[in-house]
Amino acid sequence: MTDRRGYFTADQVRAAEAELFTRVPAGMPMRRAAHGLATVVAGELRARTGGIAGRAVGLLVGSGDNGGDALWAGSFLRRRGVAVVAVLLNPERAHRDGLAALRRAGGRVVDAEAAEAVARLDETDLVLDGIVGISGRGPLRPRAAEIVGALGVPIVAVDLPSGVDPDTGAVDGPAVRAEVTVTFGAYKPVHALAVPRCGRIVLVPIGVTLPEPDLVQWEPAAIGAGWPVPGAADDKYSQGVVGVCAGSAKYPGAGVLCAGAAVAATSGLVRYVGDDAEVLARFPEMIASRQISETGRVQAWVFGPGAGTDSAARDRLAEVLASDLPVLVDADGLTILADEPELVRGRTAPTVLTPHAGEFARLTGASPGADRVAAVRRLAEDWHVTVLLKGRATIIAAPGSPTAVNEAGGSWAATAGAGDVLSGILGALLAAGRSPQWAAAAAARVHALAANLAAYDDQPAAAPVSAWPLLEHIRPAVRVVREMGGQR
């Protein structure tokens, strides 16, 4: 198993498919894809209804190869005793061989303009979205949008949900929301950036040869294998000492959450700089000082959550950034940098910025927009820093490296103070000597897992969480990823 999952753009996938077509007989890749799709659909039918034979599947078919995949899959399902009806959105441009195969197998065909089209699909157990594939851009066209909007049965998307951009995951109008997405040959960015639209995602190999990916997601087991664990010769200093400058009289909770997360993420020692007595009351193992210059040896700095934006805070940030240590800047620190980017531009030591969308706009003068990956890459390259843009799909870019994404699996961490917790985790990993991008990806993964553990803790169903339960679930989340990575 590789340590990272790659995501490939539509252009990269088309190029890989073109090379595959030179090596295999015509039509074989589509039939491979369709056979895999039919297998997944059969499994869904069995799980949802208890059987396959005698069940019914609808096909919503556009023009081109995506519709061909759906039609061929329908023909395979028909041979297994499934009733299949195909609704053609553009009958003149339907995939000829796929349509012929479905008709030979006994499938029924209906024109999308027919009054009965929606009723026929609603009589089925599942509908396959074969409207458009990776070549599609923009929202669903009116008739397709009308039919999709009227459906009352689960949808299985063919390659990706139609109406969702394959490279950015953006939606700017009517689009499919699938229960399951079956993709072929390679994962596309949409499968990391728009998971709520995709549902469960299944990859069907078809034999393509892929380049090195530009977008990756670290596997949890790889994060667990790389998580810092003390050895027999380690002490509190060798495990990583992180300095935390966070919290204030106005925002005392920020210091507690940020510094507490650094402790929970197994930092060897946390040195706290600030006036917040609540931090020491909660975590007496920390060593506190009032000035940066009075702080003992640290191996990385975290600056910003609740730290203020006045001249004193600005001077503290400048002092931290003048060091040759890794520095993470978040929250109020980002507001200061938006006014004085020269504080960080040109810095040679590792620097990590962790904005949410609003802070990103303050730093750059524009929102991340539909293409969040490209926007984060530009900021990272322009400022020569590592950038973590928060979101359900968190984007992490560093100059000269593939961009990383962390799909959280939910939005339970969308709560006040959660970003302060993330900063503390990430700072601990920087102090332990991990590379900025790996540390950011690992922190985002554990942060998301802690949020999910907190949401389901002693609950019959998931419930919203606040930052303190999130903090309390960091250690269990670390334990989970360590066990996945073979560490005890």
Secondary structure, DSSP 8 states (H G I E B T S, - for coil): --SEEEE--HHHHHHHHHHHHTTS-TTHHHHHHHHHHHHHHHHHHHHHHS-STT-EEEEEE-SSHHHHHHHHHHHHHHTTT-EEEEEESSGGGS-HHHHHHHHHTT-EEEETTSTTHHHHHHTSSEEEEES--TT--SS--HHHHHHHHH--S-EEEESS-TTS-TTT----S-----SEEEEESSB-THHHH-HHHH-EEEEE---------SEEEE-HHHHHHHS----TT--TTTT-EEEEE---SS-HHHHHHHHHHHHHTT-SEEEEESS-HHHHHH-TTSEEESSGGG----SEEEE-TT---SHHHHHHHHHHHTSSS-EEE-THHHHHHHH-GGGTTT--S-EEE---HHHHHHHHSS---S-HHHHHHHHHHHHTSEEEE-SSEEEEE-TTS-EEEEE-SS-TT-STTHHHHHHHHHHHHHHTT--HHHHHHHHHHHHHHHHHHHHHTT-SS-----HHHHHHTHHHHHHHHHHHTT--
